[in-house]
Amino acid sequence: MTHPFHPWSGREFVFLAVRQTWSEDRVFFVDGDARQFSLPVGWTDAADPDAFVTMAAGRSPFRFADLVELRRLIDGVSD
C-alpha cells in the first residue's frame, strides 16, 4: 500500500491479481485474516511509476489537472 493517506499505508499484503473492475484497474489482495480486498492500482506499487511524480521529484505536490478539477469543484459548491 503506497497511498500516503490510507490507513494501511506502508503495509504489505499477499497479492492475488490486477483486474479491471468498476471502470478501473484494481489490485486484489488478502490480509492477515485471509479476507480479500481490492484497491485502485494507483494506490499500490503494482502500478507503473507515474511520469509526473517521477519528473517532479518531490518539487510539486499537485498536478495542474488536479488543481483545475479542484477549482471546478469549489466553484460548484460556491454557486
Biopython code that builds the backbone (N, CA, C, O; Angstrom):
import numpy as np
from Bio.PDB.StructureBuilder import StructureBuilder

atoms = [
    (1, "MET", "N", (0.856, -1.175, 0.000)),
    (1, "MET", "CA", (0.000, 0.000, 0.000)),
    (1, "MET", "C", (0.897, 1.230, 0.000)),
    (1, "MET", "O", (1.697, 1.420, 0.916)),
    (2, "THR", "N", (0.765, 2.062, -1.021)),
    (2, "THR", "CA", (1.624, 3.239, -1.124)),
    (2, "THR", "C", (0.877, 4.560, -1.005)),
    (2, "THR", "O", (1.514, 5.610, -0.921)),
    (3, "HIS", "N", (-0.454, 4.542, -0.996)),
    (3, "HIS", "CA", (-1.217, 5.790, -0.887)),
    (3, "HIS", "C", (-0.895, 6.434, 0.458)),
    (3, "HIS", "O", (-1.096, 5.806, 1.498)),
    (4, "PRO", "N", (-0.398, 7.677, 0.464)),
    (4, "PRO", "CA", (0.096, 8.258, 1.712)),
    (4, "PRO", "C", (-0.962, 8.522, 2.778)),
    (4, "PRO", "O", (-0.624, 8.607, 3.959)),
    (5, "PHE", "N", (-2.231, 8.655, 2.397)),
    (5, "PHE", "CA", (-3.261, 8.983, 3.374)),
    (5, "PHE", "C", (-4.142, 7.798, 3.754)),
    (5, "PHE", "O", (-5.053, 7.945, 4.568)),
    (6, "HIS", "N", (-3.888, 6.642, 3.184)),
    (6, "HIS", "CA", (-4.686, 5.462, 3.512)),
    (6, "HIS", "C", (-4.199, 4.893, 4.841)),
    (6, "HIS", "O", (-2.993, 4.871, 5.089)),
    (7, "PRO", "N", (-5.106, 4.432, 5.700)),
    (7, "PRO", "CA", (-4.691, 3.878, 6.999)),
    (7, "PRO", "C", (-3.754, 2.673, 6.879)),
    (7, "PRO", "O", (-3.011, 2.376, 7.815)),
    (8, "TRP", "N", (-3.782, 1.984, 5.751)),
    (8, "TRP", "CA", (-2.903, 0.824, 5.562)),
    (8, "TRP", "C", (-1.593, 1.202, 4.880)),
    (8, "TRP", "O", (-0.818, 0.317, 4.517)),
    (9, "SER", "N", (-1.331, 2.469, 4.701)),
    (9, "SER", "CA", (-0.120, 2.905, 4.003)),
    (9, "SER", "C", (1.121, 2.276, 4.627)),
    (9, "SER", "O", (1.298, 2.293, 5.845)),
    (10, "GLY", "N", (1.970, 1.723, 3.776)),
    (10, "GLY", "CA", (3.203, 1.087, 4.244)),
    (10, "GLY", "C", (3.077, -0.385, 4.565)),
    (10, "GLY", "O", (4.087, -1.078, 4.685)),
    (11, "ARG", "N", (1.851, -0.881, 4.709)),
    (11, "ARG", "CA", (1.670, -2.311, 4.998)),
    (11, "ARG", "C", (1.834, -3.133, 3.733)),
    (11, "ARG", "O", (1.614, -2.638, 2.627)),
    (12, "GLU", "N", (2.216, -4.375, 3.898)),
    (12, "GLU", "CA", (2.340, -5.294, 2.771)),
    (12, "GLU", "C", (1.279, -6.378, 2.896)),
    (12, "GLU", "O", (0.937, -6.812, 3.997)),
    (13, "PHE", "N", (0.762, -6.808, 1.744)),
    (13, "PHE", "CA", (-0.296, -7.806, 1.697)),
    (13, "PHE", "C", (0.052, -8.871, 0.671)),
    (13, "PHE", "O", (0.963, -8.697, -0.139)),
    (14, "VAL", "N", (-0.681, -9.974, 0.714)),
    (14, "VAL", "CA", (-0.498, -11.052, -0.255)),
    (14, "VAL", "C", (-1.247, -10.673, -1.531)),
    (14, "VAL", "O", (-2.473, -10.556, -1.531)),
    (15, "PHE", "N", (-0.497, -10.484, -2.617)),
    (15, "PHE", "CA", (-1.043, -10.082, -3.907)),
    (15, "PHE", "C", (-1.758, -11.259, -4.559)),
    (15, "PHE", "O", (-1.249, -12.380, -4.561)),
    (16, "LEU", "N", (-2.952, -10.995, -5.119)),
    (16, "LEU", "CA", (-3.687, -12.016, -5.865)),
    (16, "LEU", "C", (-3.672, -11.729, -7.361)),
    (16, "LEU", "O", (-3.251, -12.573, -8.152)),
    (17, "ALA", "N", (-4.130, -10.539, -7.754)),
    (17, "ALA", "CA", (-4.232, -10.229, -9.182)),
    (17, "ALA", "C", (-4.546, -8.758, -9.386)),
    (17, "ALA", "O", (-4.944, -8.054, -8.458)),
    (18, "VAL", "N", (-4.361, -8.309, -10.621)),
    (18, "VAL", "CA", (-4.843, -6.998, -11.058)),
    (18, "VAL", "C", (-5.937, -7.266, -12.076)),
    (18, "VAL", "O", (-5.730, -7.990, -13.049)),
    (19, "ARG", "N", (-7.103, -6.675, -11.845)),
    (19, "ARG", "CA", (-8.241, -6.855, -12.753)),
    (19, "ARG", "C", (-8.915, -5.511, -12.982)),
    (19, "ARG", "O", (-8.850, -4.617, -12.139)),
    (20, "GLN", "N", (-9.561, -5.382, -14.134)),
    (20, "GLN", "CA", (-10.334, -4.175, -14.374)),
    (20, "GLN", "C", (-11.754, -4.412, -13.881)),
    (20, "GLN", "O", (-12.478, -5.255, -14.410)),
    (21, "THR", "N", (-12.136, -3.666, -12.874)),
    (21, "THR", "CA", (-13.495, -3.718, -12.335)),
    (21, "THR", "C", (-13.908, -2.304, -11.973)),
    (21, "THR", "O", (-13.058, -1.457, -11.698)),
    (22, "TRP", "N", (-15.183, -2.048, -11.973)),
    (22, "TRP", "CA", (-15.710, -0.730, -11.638)),
    (22, "TRP", "C", (-15.025, 0.350, -12.469)),
    (22, "TRP", "O", (-14.728, 1.430, -11.958)),
    (23, "SER", "N", (-14.773, 0.066, -13.749)),
    (23, "SER", "CA", (-14.189, 1.011, -14.710)),
    (23, "SER", "C", (-12.755, 1.410, -14.398)),
    (23, "SER", "O", (-12.293, 2.441, -14.888)),
    (24, "GLU", "N", (-12.047, 0.639, -13.608)),
    (24, "GLU", "CA", (-10.653, 0.961, -13.305)),
    (24, "GLU", "C", (-9.878, -0.313, -12.997)),
    (24, "GLU", "O", (-10.461, -1.345, -12.666)),
    (25, "ASP", "N", (-8.576, -0.227, -13.110)),
    (25, "ASP", "CA", (-7.730, -1.350, -12.714)),
    (25, "ASP", "C", (-7.638, -1.372, -11.196)),
    (25, "ASP", "O", (-7.377, -0.353, -10.558)),
    (26, "ARG", "N", (-7.859, -2.558, -10.632)),
    (26, "ARG", "CA", (-7.810, -2.707, -9.175)),
    (26, "ARG", "C", (-6.895, -3.866, -8.818)),
    (26, "ARG", "O", (-6.801, -4.850, -9.551)),
    (27, "VAL", "N", (-6.225, -3.736, -7.684)),
    (27, "VAL", "CA", (-5.371, -4.792, -7.150)),
    (27, "VAL", "C", (-6.188, -5.578, -6.137)),
    (27, "VAL", "O", (-6.787, -5.001, -5.230)),
    (28, "PHE", "N", (-6.211, -6.884, -6.292)),
    (28, "PHE", "CA", (-6.891, -7.767, -5.346)),
    (28, "PHE", "C", (-5.835, -8.420, -4.472)),
    (28, "PHE", "O", (-4.801, -8.873, -4.962)),
    (29, "PHE", "N", (-6.104, -8.463, -3.175)),
    (29, "PHE", "CA", (-5.135, -8.993, -2.220)),
    (29, "PHE", "C", (-5.863, -9.543, -1.009)),
    (29, "PHE", "O", (-7.058, -9.305, -0.831)),
    (30, "VAL", "N", (-5.143, -10.277, -0.177)),
    (30, "VAL", "CA", (-5.712, -10.780, 1.073)),
    (30, "VAL", "C", (-4.905, -10.224, 2.236)),
    (30, "VAL", "O", (-3.700, -9.996, 2.128)),
    (31, "ASP", "N", (-5.597, -10.011, 3.349)),
    (31, "ASP", "CA", (-4.916, -9.523, 4.549)),
    (31, "ASP", "C", (-4.497, -10.696, 5.429)),
    (31, "ASP", "O", (-4.626, -11.852, 5.026)),
    (32, "GLY", "N", (-4.007, -10.409, 6.608)),
    (32, "GLY", "CA", (-3.533, -11.446, 7.522)),
    (32, "GLY", "C", (-4.612, -12.385, 8.017)),
    (32, "GLY", "O", (-4.310, -13.478, 8.495)),
    (33, "ASP", "N", (-5.885, -11.967, 7.907)),
    (33, "ASP", "CA", (-7.008, -12.811, 8.323)),
    (33, "ASP", "C", (-7.643, -13.538, 7.143)),
    (33, "ASP", "O", (-8.741, -14.081, 7.263)),
    (34, "ALA", "N", (-6.953, -13.548, 6.005)),
    (34, "ALA", "CA", (-7.402, -14.215, 4.772)),
    (34, "ALA", "C", (-8.662, -13.586, 4.183)),
    (34, "ALA", "O", (-9.407, -14.251, 3.463)),
    (35, "ARG", "N", (-8.906, -12.307, 4.483)),
    (35, "ARG", "CA", (-10.027, -11.587, 3.875)),
    (35, "ARG", "C", (-9.543, -10.922, 2.596)),
    (35, "ARG", "O", (-8.460, -10.338, 2.562)),
    (36, "GLN", "N", (-10.348, -11.014, 1.548)),
    (36, "GLN", "CA", (-9.972, -10.436, 0.260)),
    (36, "GLN", "C", (-10.467, -9.003, 0.153)),
    (36, "GLN", "O", (-11.588, -8.687, 0.553)),
    (37, "PHE", "N", (-9.616, -8.140, -0.392)),
    (37, "PHE", "CA", (-9.934, -6.735, -0.618)),
    (37, "PHE", "C", (-9.464, -6.349, -2.011)),
    (37, "PHE", "O", (-8.720, -7.087, -2.655)),
    (38, "SER", "N", (-9.905, -5.187, -2.466)),
    (38, "SER", "CA", (-9.350, -4.616, -3.693)),
    (38, "SER", "C", (-9.235, -3.109, -3.511)),
    (38, "SER", "O", (-10.021, -2.481, -2.801)),
    (39, "LEU", "N", (-8.230, -2.552, -4.176)),
    (39, "LEU", "CA", (-7.974, -1.115, -4.143)),
    (39, "LEU", "C", (-7.569, -0.665, -5.539)),
    (39, "LEU", "O", (-7.134, -1.485, -6.348)),
    (40, "PRO", "N", (-7.705, 0.630, -5.837)),
    (40, "PRO", "CA", (-7.212, 1.116, -7.123)),
    (40, "PRO", "C", (-5.718, 0.825, -7.272)),
    (40, "PRO", "O", (-4.950, 0.986, -6.323)),
    (41, "VAL", "N", (-5.320, 0.401, -8.455)),
    (41, "VAL", "CA", (-3.925, 0.026, -8.686)),
    (41, "VAL", "C", (-2.978, 1.195, -8.394)),
    (41, "VAL", "O", (-1.835, 0.978, -7.991)),
    (42, "GLY", "N", (-3.440, 2.422, -8.593)),
    (42, "GLY", "CA", (-2.606, 3.593, -8.340)),
    (42, "GLY", "C", (-2.257, 3.809, -6.885)),
    (42, "GLY", "O", (-1.363, 4.597, -6.580)),
    (43, "TRP", "N", (-2.934, 3.135, -5.985)),
    (43, "TRP", "CA", (-2.645, 3.257, -4.558)),
    (43, "TRP", "C", (-1.612, 2.239, -4.101)),
    (43, "TRP", "O", (-1.294, 2.160, -2.915)),
    (44, "THR", "N", (-1.091, 1.463, -5.041)),
    (44, "THR", "CA", (-0.177, 0.375, -4.697)),
    (44, "THR", "C", (1.099, 0.477, -5.521)),
    (44, "THR", "O", (1.207, 1.312, -6.419)),
    (45, "ASP", "N", (2.053, -0.372, -5.207)),
    (45, "ASP", "CA", (3.278, -0.410, -6.008)),
    (45, "ASP", "C", (3.131, -1.321, -7.223)),
    (45, "ASP", "O", (4.107, -1.566, -7.932)),
    (46, "ALA", "N", (1.923, -1.823, -7.472)),
    (46, "ALA", "CA", (1.679, -2.646, -8.659)),
    (46, "ALA", "C", (1.514, -1.782, -9.908)),
    (46, "ALA", "O", (1.568, -2.292, -11.027)),
    (47, "ALA", "N", (1.314, -0.481, -9.721)),
    (47, "ALA", "CA", (1.146, 0.431, -10.850)),
    (47, "ALA", "C", (2.503, 0.823, -11.420)),
    (47, "ALA", "O", (3.512, 0.828, -10.715)),
    (48, "ASP", "N", (2.509, 1.153, -12.712)),
    (48, "ASP", "CA", (3.719, 1.715, -13.305)),
    (48, "ASP", "C", (3.991, 3.064, -12.646)),
    (48, "ASP", "O", (3.051, 3.755, -12.253)),
    (49, "PRO", "N", (5.243, 3.443, -12.519)),
    (49, "PRO", "CA", (5.546, 4.750, -11.916)),
    (49, "PRO", "C", (4.874, 5.878, -12.701)),
    (49, "PRO", "O", (4.904, 5.890, -13.931)),
    (50, "ASP", "N", (4.276, 6.814, -11.987)),
    (50, "ASP", "CA", (3.623, 7.958, -12.607)),
    (50, "ASP", "C", (4.694, 8.911, -13.148)),
    (50, "ASP", "O", (5.589, 9.326, -12.411)),
    (51, "ALA", "N", (4.599, 9.254, -14.428)),
    (51, "ALA", "CA", (5.614, 10.102, -15.066)),
    (51, "ALA", "C", (5.718, 11.468, -14.393)),
    (51, "ALA", "O", (6.819, 11.992, -14.225)),
    (52, "PHE", "N", (4.574, 12.054, -14.003)),
    (52, "PHE", "CA", (4.613, 13.361, -13.352)),
    (52, "PHE", "C", (5.341, 13.285, -12.023)),
    (52, "PHE", "O", (6.192, 14.123, -11.728)),
    (53, "VAL", "N", (5.013, 12.292, -11.228)),
    (53, "VAL", "CA", (5.647, 12.137, -9.914)),
    (53, "VAL", "C", (7.149, 11.927, -10.071)),
    (53, "VAL", "O", (7.940, 12.481, -9.309)),
    (54, "THR", "N", (7.536, 11.132, -11.053)),
    (54, "THR", "CA", (8.955, 10.881, -11.294)),
    (54, "THR", "C", (9.671, 12.165, -11.696)),
    (54, "THR", "O", (10.731, 12.481, -11.156)),
    (55, "MET", "N", (9.102, 12.904, -12.636)),
    (55, "MET", "CA", (9.745, 14.130, -13.116)),
    (55, "MET", "C", (9.739, 15.237, -12.062)),
    (55, "MET", "O", (10.708, 15.989, -11.956)),
    (56, "ALA", "N", (8.672, 15.346, -11.289)),
    (56, "ALA", "CA", (8.588, 16.392, -10.267)),
    (56, "ALA", "C", (9.565, 16.135, -9.130)),
    (56, "ALA", "O", (10.026, 17.075, -8.482)),
    (57, "ALA", "N", (9.879, 14.885, -8.885)),
    (57, "ALA", "CA", (10.858, 14.501, -7.855)),
    (57, "ALA", "C", (10.613, 15.220, -6.530)),
    (57, "ALA", "O", (11.554, 15.682, -5.885)),
    (58, "GLY", "N", (9.342, 15.312, -6.126)),
    (58, "GLY", "CA", (9.013, 15.910, -4.838)),
    (58, "GLY", "C", (8.904, 17.424, -4.852)),
    (58, "GLY", "O", (8.591, 18.018, -3.820)),
    (59, "ARG", "N", (9.150, 18.067, -5.979)),
    (59, "ARG", "CA", (9.118, 19.528, -6.042)),
    (59, "ARG", "C", (7.715, 20.088, -6.222)),
    (59, "ARG", "O", (7.490, 21.272, -5.971)),
    (60, "SER", "N", (6.766, 19.261, -6.651)),
    (60, "SER", "CA", (5.412, 19.744, -6.895)),
    (60, "SER", "C", (4.411, 18.757, -6.305)),
    (60, "SER", "O", (4.280, 17.643, -6.811)),
    (61, "PRO", "N", (3.704, 19.143, -5.246)),
    (61, "PRO", "CA", (2.757, 18.216, -4.624)),
    (61, "PRO", "C", (1.447, 18.074, -5.397)),
    (61, "PRO", "O", (0.659, 17.173, -5.109)),
    (62, "PHE", "N", (1.203, 18.954, -6.379)),
    (62, "PHE", "CA", (-0.065, 18.936, -7.103)),
    (62, "PHE", "C", (0.166, 18.903, -8.606)),
    (62, "PHE", "O", (1.127, 19.481, -9.113)),
    (63, "ARG", "N", (-0.726, 18.219, -9.308)),
    (63, "ARG", "CA", (-0.726, 18.237, -10.772)),
    (63, "ARG", "C", (-1.654, 19.351, -11.232)),
    (63, "ARG", "O", (-2.660, 19.637, -10.584)),
    (64, "PHE", "N", (-1.317, 19.967, -12.337)),
    (64, "PHE", "CA", (-2.131, 21.056, -12.863)),
    (64, "PHE", "C", (-3.575, 20.607, -13.085)),
    (64, "PHE", "O", (-4.510, 21.306, -12.692)),
    (65, "ALA", "N", (-3.759, 19.450, -13.709)),
    (65, "ALA", "CA", (-5.116, 18.955, -13.992)),
    (65, "ALA", "C", (-5.908, 18.744, -12.706)),
    (65, "ALA", "O", (-7.115, 18.987, -12.680)),
    (66, "ASP", "N", (-5.249, 18.297, -11.641)),
    (66, "ASP", "CA", (-5.941, 18.102, -10.364)),
    (66, "ASP", "C", (-6.356, 19.440, -9.756)),
    (66, "ASP", "O", (-7.432, 19.544, -9.167)),
    (67, "LEU", "N", (-5.509, 20.464, -9.893)),
    (67, "LEU", "CA", (-5.860, 21.791, -9.379)),
    (67, "LEU", "C", (-7.025, 22.396, -10.157)),
    (67, "LEU", "O", (-7.890, 23.045, -9.569)),
    (68, "VAL", "N", (-7.053, 22.192, -11.461)),
    (68, "VAL", "CA", (-8.172, 22.676, -12.274)),
    (68, "VAL", "C", (-9.462, 21.986, -11.839)),
    (68, "VAL", "O", (-10.499, 22.638, -11.717)),
    (69, "GLU", "N", (-9.408, 20.687, -11.607)),
    (69, "GLU", "CA", (-10.591, 19.947, -11.149)),
    (69, "GLU", "C", (-11.026, 20.421, -9.768)),
    (69, "GLU", "O", (-12.224, 20.545, -9.512)),
    (70, "LEU", "N", (-10.084, 20.685, -8.882)),
    (70, "LEU", "CA", (-10.412, 21.204, -7.552)),
    (70, "LEU", "C", (-11.123, 22.543, -7.671)),
    (70, "LEU", "O", (-12.119, 22.783, -6.988)),
    (71, "ARG", "N", (-10.623, 23.406, -8.526)),
    (71, "ARG", "CA", (-11.258, 24.713, -8.727)),
    (71, "ARG", "C", (-12.690, 24.544, -9.230)),
    (71, "ARG", "O", (-13.598, 25.245, -8.782)),
    (72, "ARG", "N", (-12.889, 23.608, -10.165)),
    (72, "ARG", "CA", (-14.231, 23.345, -10.689)),
    (72, "ARG", "C", (-15.165, 22.896, -9.569)),
    (72, "ARG", "O", (-16.316, 23.328, -9.504)),
    (73, "LEU", "N", (-14.671, 22.034, -8.693)),
    (73, "LEU", "CA", (-15.489, 21.557, -7.576)),
    (73, "LEU", "C", (-15.807, 22.681, -6.594)),
    (73, "LEU", "O", (-16.937, 22.792, -6.119)),
    (74, "ILE", "N", (-14.818, 23.508, -6.292)),
    (74, "ILE", "CA", (-15.037, 24.633, -5.374)),
    (74, "ILE", "C", (-16.044, 25.608, -5.965)),
    (74, "ILE", "O", (-16.932, 26.090, -5.262)),
    (75, "ASP", "N", (-15.908, 25.899, -7.255)),
    (75, "ASP", "CA", (-16.869, 26.791, -7.910)),
    (75, "ASP", "C", (-18.279, 26.213, -7.849)),
    (75, "ASP", "O", (-19.245, 26.959, -7.693)),
    (76, "GLY", "N", (-18.408, 24.895, -7.970)),
    (76, "GLY", "CA", (-19.715, 24.250, -7.898)),
    (76, "GLY", "C", (-20.345, 24.358, -6.520)),
    (76, "GLY", "O", (-21.564, 24.481, -6.400)),
    (77, "VAL", "N", (-19.524, 24.314, -5.482)),
    (77, "VAL", "CA", (-20.020, 24.438, -4.109)),
    (77, "VAL", "C", (-20.403, 25.883, -3.818)),
    (77, "VAL", "O", (-21.364, 26.144, -3.095)),
    (78, "SER", "N", (-19.655, 26.813, -4.378)),
    (78, "SER", "CA", (-19.884, 28.242, -4.133)),
    (78, "SER", "C", (-21.159, 28.755, -4.779)),
    (78, "SER", "O", (-21.727, 29.749, -4.327)),
    (79, "ASP", "N", (-21.614, 28.088, -5.832)),
    (79, "ASP", "CA", (-22.811, 28.560, -6.559)),
    (79, "ASP", "C", (-24.076, 28.343, -5.790)),
    (79, "ASP", "O", (-25.157, 28.686, -6.269)),
]
sb = StructureBuilder()
sb.init_structure("model")
sb.init_model(0)
sb.init_chain("A")
sb.init_seg("    ")
for serial, (resi, resn, name, xyz) in enumerate(atoms, 1):
    if name == "N":
        sb.init_residue(resn, " ", resi, " ")
    sb.init_atom(name, np.array(xyz, "f"), 0.0, 1.0, " ", f" {name:<3s}", serial, name[0])
structure = sb.get_structure()
